[in-house]
Amino acid sequence: MKKIVVIDDHALFRAGLVGILKKEEGFSIVGEYRSFTPIKHLIPGMDVHLILVDISLGKESGLDVAKYIKNVNPAIKVVILSSHSEEFYVINALEAGVDGYINKDAEPEELITGIHKVFNGDKFYSVEISSLLINNIYSRHGKGLPFLTGKEKQVIQYLLEGHSSKEIASILDVSPRTVETHRANVLSKFGLKNTTELIKKVVEQKIKF
């Protein structure tokens, strides 16, 4: 019996997803949560085969959750569920080490097929995502964008809106030094020298956060 955990902050979607999975022979839903916080401390020794994670969990980033799980307990398979099919999100998910990326618009049959493939040791991406990978990612110079944490993406967004580090620190309820650290990490990951270059890159490549 394959043990599965579902993490999604949308109650109706989560209930529907759990209902679909419960109908599949060999699947056992051992937990369903609206956020990652209640089970984060359990991950190191958690006896579960696969965790389905919504890419957006309110204040939490599903990609950060996925990266944490793969780092702390790599035996657990992680599949991202997302309504985002933009290249940026997919690349970040790949760099986080996920085992699958399934669009929330996928048919139930595709979802079940994908989970079985992941259990068999394969990577799985829903049809729309696979097309994106084939047509865009591998034909693009540089192979895509670096992995960014949820906080780093927040900092970038506020910088694009014209906020200073002090203002961003107030909004995020952290110290200005923490914001500067996030900003420096982002610039380093993109290989850029300053915020002006970062903003120019985001605008020119139409990067979404």
N, C-alpha and C positions, 0 to 999 in steps of 0.2 A: 504494500500500500504506500503510495507516494504522498507524503505530508506537505501540505501547501498552506502558506500564510498570505493573506490579502491585506494590503495597506492602501486605503483610498479614502480621502476626506469627503467624498460625495456619497452620502448614505444610500440614495436610490441606486446609483451605479454599482456601489459595493454589494448591495443586496442582490441585484440582478446577476452580477458576476459570480457571486458565491452560489447562487441558484443554478447557474449553468455548470459550474465545476462539480457540484454535488451529484449531478446526473451522470457524470462520467465514471465508469467502473475503474477502480484502481486509484482514484483520487480521494484524499481525505483532507478536508479543510480543518486545520487544527487551530486557526486563529484568524480573526478579522479585526482590523483596527483603523481608526480614522487618522492616526498619526504614528510616527515611528518612536516617539518618546517612551511610551509604556513598555516597549520590548527591547530598547537599545541595549540595556544592561544584560539581556539574556542571550544576545547574538553569539558571543564567544563559545558558549556550550550548547547552543540551541540544536535540538534534534528535529530538523526540518529539511526537506529536500529542495524546496523552491519557495521564493518569496516574490509575489507580484506587487510592484510598487508604482503608484501614480507618480508621474513626473513632477506634479505640483501638489504639495501637501500643506496648503496654507502658508505658514511662515517657513516651512521646511522645504528643502529641495530634494526631489526624488533622486536626482543624480548624486547628490552628496550622500544620501542614504545608501544608494547602491554601492558607491565607492567604499563606504565604511564597512558594509557587509562583506564585500569581496576581500577587503584587507584583513578583517578580523576573523572571518570564517569562510575562506574561499571554497569550501566544499558545498556551500549553499548556492544553488542556482538563483540568479536574479533576472527577472524580466520586467522591463519598463512598460507601463501602460501610459499612453499619451494621446492627446488630441493635437499635438504639435508634430508636423511632418517636415518642418524646415530643416535644412542641412545642419545648421548650428547645433540644434538639439540632438540630432542623431549622432553627429561627430563626438559631442561631449559624452554621450551615452557609451559610445564605443570605447572612448578613452577611459571611461570609468570601469570598464571591464565587464559590462553586462552580458548576459547570455542571450538576450532577446529584446526586441523593441517592437511592440505591437500597438498599432493605431486603435484608438477607442472606437472608431467607426468600423473596425473589422467584423466580419460575420462570426457568430459563435463557432462554426466549424473550423474557421481559420485559427481562431484562438486555441481550440483544443488540439488541432494539428501542430501548432507551434509549440505548445507546452510539451507534447509528446516528443517532438524533435529535440527540444532542449534536454529532456530527460535521457534521450539517447546519445547525448554528448555533442549535438550540433548547435550551431548558432542559428537563431531564427529571427527574421524581420518580416513583418506583414508586407503584403504585395506593394502597397504604396511606398513603403520605406525602402524595399528592395530596389524598386525602380529609381528612386532618388540616388541610392548608393551607386547604381550602375551608370546612370546618366550624368551625375554631377560630381560626386566625391572623388572618384579615382581618375577623372579626366581633368581635375583642377590642379594647377601647380601649387605645391606646398601641402597637399593632402589635408587641407582643412584648418580648423581652428583649435587652439589649445583648450584643455579642460579648465573650467573656471568653477570655483565654489559658488554657492548661493550668495554668500556675503560679497564676494568679488563682483558678481553680476549686479548686485544692488548698488554697490559703490559706483560702478561704471554708469548705470542708469542715472544716478543722481548727478554725476559729473556732466553727463550729456545735457542734463536739465539746467546746468549752470551753477549748481550749488558748490560752495567752498567745502574744504575738508572739515572745518569747524561746524558748518551747518549740517553736513552729512552725519557727523558724529552725534549731533543732537537728535537728528531724526532716527538714527539706528540705536540710540542710547548706548554708545560706546565712546571711548576716548578718541580725540583727534589723532593720537599716535597710532591707534589701531586702524583707523581709516587710511592713514598714510602707508601703513604696512600693506594693507590690501591693495592700495593703488600701485605701490612699488612692485608687488607680486604680479599684478596684471600686466604692467609694462614689461616686466621681465619675461613673462610667458609669451607675449606678443613680439618680443624683441624690439621694443620701441624705447625712445629716450624720454619722452614727456607726454603730458596729457593732450597737448595739441595734436601730436602725431596719432595718438589713440583715437581722438574724435574724428580726425580726417579718415583714418582707416575704417572706422565704423560706418561713417557716412558713405564713403566710396564703395564699400563692399555690401552695404545695406544689411549689416549684421543686426540681428534681433536678440534681445536679452529677455 
